Every structure is written in C-alpha cells, then in structure tokens.
C-alpha cells in the first residue's frame, strides 16, 4: 500500500506544474494501470527509502522507480481528462 501511495504522489508531482488546476482525482487514479505501476518500482530500493525514524528519503524513492515502465503505466488521454485538458 505504501508503494501505491508513493507512486500516486510521484505521479501528481510529475504531472502538476506551478499552475493550479481543478483535478478529478478519481479520473487521475483510473488513468494508472496499477499492476504496471507496481512493477515499475524496485521494491528493495523503495523499502530503503522509508524509515520510521527519518520518514521518506524522496531521492531514494524517486530512484526506485523505472521511469520508462512508470510512464507506460499511465493512459495519458485519461490523465489529461482529469485535468480538464
């Protein structure tokens, strides 16, 4: 579950810019093939990014994701519709 939350946070960070958008988070979540998204994460590296003492090391979390596979897990047309594009 932590991996899915981490991926969703990463997706929001990668897709949003400094502008403010009305976002349909349901559509945004539906735009992601969850199985492919999970497969894009190196589970061992992701675990190393999480610490009960220090919280999340966002650089390590970012590095745990295969960006090509993560990109392939998103239906961009559905994602765009979540932002009203």
N, C-alpha and C positions, 0 to 999 in steps of 0.2 A: 504494500500500500504506500509505503514511503517513496518507493521508486516512482509510482504513478503520480504522486503529488509533486515530486521533484521534476518529472517530465512536464507536467502541466505548467508549473512555474517557469520552466525553461521556455516552453512554447509561448507563453504570454510575454516573456521578456524579449524573445526573438521577433515576435510579430508586432509588438506595440512600439510606437515611436514616442516622441515627446508630446505629440498632439493627444487630445482627449477624444475618445470615440465612445459611442454608445455600443456596447458589446453585448451580444447574445451569447452568454457563456455556455448555454446548453448546446447551441449550434457549434460553438468552438470545440467543445468536448466531443461532439459527434463527428467532427472532421478528422479525428485521430483514430487510426486503426490501433487499438490498444495493444494487441499482440505484437505487432511490428514495432511499436514504440518500446515495449518492454525488451524486445530482442535487440534493440539498438543500444542498450545500456550494458556495460561491463559490470556485472553485479558486484564483483570483488572491489573494483575501484569505487563504485558507488558507496559500498559499506565503509570504505576508508574515509569517505568524505563526511560521514556522520559521526558525531562524537557527543556523548551525553554531557561531557564536561564543556566542550568548546562550541557545540552547536554544529552548524553546517559549514564546511570549507567549500565555498561556491566554486573556486577554481578547480578543485579536485572533482566536484560534482560535474562541472562542465566538461572536464577532460574524460569523464567516464562514459560520455555519450558519443557513439559513432554518428557524426553529423549527417553523413550520406544516408544511412539507414533511418535516422530520425526524420529527415526530410521526406523520405519515401513513405513514411507512416502517416503523412498529412495529406488529405484531399484539399488542395489549395482553393478550389472553387467553393467548397463548403466553408472553409475558413474565411475566405473573403466575404461570403454572405453573412457571416457572424458579425462582421464589422460594418455591414451595410454598403460594401463596395459593389 
